[in-house]
Each structure stands twice: as structure tokens, then as C-alpha cells.
Amino acid sequence: MKKLILVRHAHALSCAEAKVSFDRLRPLSARGQEKARQTAQSLQTHNVHPQIILTSPLERALETAKLLADTLSAPIQIESILNGYAMEEEICHFLIKQFNSYDTILAVGHNPNITYMAHRLIRQIYPFAPGSFMIINMDNVTQPKFVYFGE
């Protein structure tokens, strides 16, 4: 089965808490780091073995991706299209194209993009809290099918 796993980055510190001037530099909180590790364990329990982890370049998403990769043993590729500013249609098109090279893709991004992409693909809305994920069957990219949602 071709699988797309959408992951919202885990909980991050505010700019003030992290003492950074730019949103893109906000790291995960200790709670976020733990949640990312739990998400990785849950994905492993659901037999998810991504061939590639595509991630937003923003620090909190990249840190989430690295923690997932530690457990799931998958390479990371930074993709600016996942930075939270691109249109969902554009992101979905980009992700679907990746199935020419991979069968199992994990994408780490931001809300509201993650929620909107899931809705665009499976026509259902799920509340993506930080660190939550969705597994989508992409065997037929014109009719993706919901498999699982984890919080």
C-alpha cells in the first residue's frame, strides 16, 4: 500500500520563551520533544516505515522530523513548500508527485495546512493538535482513503 503520513509539528516554545526574534526559529518545548517521540512510537506500532521524511524548514518542524527519524530510521529532506505558507492544492500536488519515487512518505508541516490538506485528500476534517498524525492510503491518488488518525 502506498501511504502518506501527515504530521503536525509537536508543541513549540513561543518566541519570548525561546528568546528568538523570528517565528521560524522557535524550537520544540520539552513537552513537544516528548510528544514527537510518542508519535514516532505510535507510528512504529502502526507499522509505518517511511522511505523519506519531508519536512518544513522551520525549526519546530525540522526538530519534530529529526525525532521521528531517530525512531523510524528514515532520511530527512527539507522542503520549503511545507513551511505553512503555500496553498494546500499546491502542497497536495507536490506530495502526490513524490509517489513516483516513494511508496511511503511522511510529511511534517504546520496547521492550518495539515488540516486543510487532509480535508482536501479525504474529505473529512480532523483536529490536528501538535504532534498528531494521519495515515492515508494513496494507492489511488485520485481517491485517497483514510486509514488512521493518531493524537
MARVOVEX-249768 format. One line per 3 residues: number of its first residue (from 1); their letters; for each residue z, x, y of C-alpha. Coordinates in Angstrom, 2 decimals, padded with zeros to 5 digits. Each point is the difference from the previous one (the first is absolute). Example, Ala and Ser with C-alpha at 12.3 -4.5 7.8 and 13.67 -1.06 7.14 Angstrom:
MARVOVEX-249768
1	as	007.80/012.30/-004.50  -000.66/001.37/003.44
***
This chain:
MARVOVEX-249768
1	mkk	000.00/000.00/000.00  -000.82/001.22/003.50  003.15/-000.25/002.10
4	lil	000.74/000.09/003.70  003.63/000.46/000.91  000.90/-000.78/003.60
7	vrh	003.28/001.51/001.20  001.66/-000.50/003.35  001.74/003.18/001.14
10	aha	003.75/-000.03/-000.51  002.62/-000.47/002.75  -000.31/002.47/002.88
13	lsc	002.27/001.14/002.79  -000.68/-001.17/003.54  -001.36/002.55/002.49
16	aea	003.45/000.20/001.59  001.78/000.53/-003.33  -002.53/002.64/-001.07
19	kvs	-000.03/001.59/003.47  -003.81/-000.05/000.11  -002.23/-001.06/002.88
22	fdr	-002.82/-001.58/-002.00  -000.04/-002.85/-002.50  -002.28/001.96/-002.33
25	lrp	002.75/002.61/-000.46  002.72/-002.38/-001.23  001.34/001.18/-003.40
28	lsa	001.53/-002.06/-002.76  003.69/-000.81/000.21  002.27/000.95/-002.91
31	rgq	-000.26/-003.66/-001.07  -003.80/000.27/000.19  -000.06/003.15/-002.11
34	eka	002.08/-001.72/-002.68  -002.22/-003.10/000.11  -003.14/002.13/-000.40
37	rqt	001.51/001.60/-003.10  000.92/-003.46/-001.36  -003.54/-001.22/000.69
40	aqs	-001.40/002.97/-001.92  002.28/-000.79/-002.96  -001.03/-003.67/000.09
43	lqt	-003.69/000.95/000.06  000.57/002.28/-002.97  001.73/-002.87/-001.84
46	hnv	-003.09/-002.14/000.66  -002.21/002.69/-001.56  -001.62/000.98/003.30
49	hpq	-001.57/003.46/-000.12  -002.12/000.46/003.12  -002.77/002.56/-000.04
52	iil	000.35/000.35/003.76  002.50/-000.99/002.68  -001.71/-000.79/003.29
55	tsp	002.36/-000.01/002.96  000.20/-000.53/003.71  000.51/003.27/001.89
58	ler	003.10/-001.39/001.78  003.15/001.86/-001.06  001.82/-002.97/-001.58
61	ale	-003.00/-000.91/-002.18  -000.71/003.61/-000.93  003.64/000.52/-000.97
64	tak	-000.10/-003.19/-002.11  -003.19/001.23/-001.68  001.56/003.38/-000.79
67	lla	003.05/-001.62/-001.61  -002.27/-002.27/-002.06  -002.16/002.96/-001.01
70	dtl	003.05/001.94/-001.19  000.68/-002.66/-002.64  -003.53/-001.23/-000.70
73	sap	-001.61/003.47/-000.13  -003.01/-000.95/002.10  -001.80/001.94/002.73
76	iqi	000.28/-001.18/003.61  -002.91/-000.46/002.36  000.62/-000.79/003.67
79	esi	-002.28/-002.72/001.38  000.17/-000.88/003.70  -001.44/-003.47/-000.71
82	lng	003.43/-000.88/-001.46  001.82/000.83/003.27  000.69/-003.65/000.84
85	yam	-002.61/-000.32/002.75  -003.20/-000.70/-001.95  -001.20/-003.52/-000.75
88	eee	000.96/-001.33/-003.45  -003.64/-000.73/-000.89  -000.90/003.62/000.72
91	ich	002.94/001.26/-002.08  -000.82/-002.29/-002.94  -003.62/001.17/000.05
94	fli	001.16/003.63/000.04  002.42/-000.56/-002.92  -002.59/-001.87/-002.07
97	kqf	-002.42/002.93/000.43  002.63/002.31/-001.48  -000.41/-001.77/-003.35
100	nsy	-003.31/001.87/-000.34  002.16/003.09/-000.64  003.34/-001.32/-001.30
103	dti	001.32/-002.73/-002.30  003.57/-000.09/001.34  000.64/000.42/003.72
106	lav	003.31/-000.18/001.82  -000.21/-000.50/003.78  003.01/000.51/002.30
109	ghn	-000.24/-001.69/003.37  001.66/-002.11/002.65  000.69/-003.61/000.76
112	pni	-001.57/-002.28/001.03  -003.09/001.69/-001.54  001.42/000.05/-003.53
115	tym	000.86/-003.71/000.11  -003.38/-000.92/001.49  -001.91/002.13/-002.53
118	ahr	001.84/-001.61/-002.90  -000.78/-003.43/001.43  -003.65/000.92/000.54
121	lir	-000.32/001.24/-003.59  001.98/-002.58/-001.99  000.31/-002.91/002.48
124	qiy	003.80/-000.06/-000.22  002.66/001.14/002.42  002.92/002.15/-001.11
127	pfa	002.75/001.34/002.28  -000.41/003.77/-000.18  003.42/001.41/000.83
130	pgs	000.19/003.78/000.40  -000.64/001.65/-003.36  -001.40/-003.09/-001.70
133	fmi	-003.23/000.08/-001.96  -002.70/-002.15/-001.55  -002.18/000.71/-003.02
136	inm	-003.48/-001.54/000.13  -002.57/-000.09/-002.82  -003.28/001.24/001.49
139	dnv	-002.23/-000.26/-003.09  -002.12/-002.43/002.02  000.18/001.25/003.60
142	tqp	-001.45/-003.28/001.29  002.85/-001.95/-001.66  003.13/002.16/-000.12
145	kfv	002.89/-001.46/-001.98  003.71/000.16/000.75  002.01/001.81/-002.69
148	yfg	003.49/000.70/001.38  002.07/000.18/003.17  003.07/002.24/000.15
151	e	002.64/000.31/002.70
***
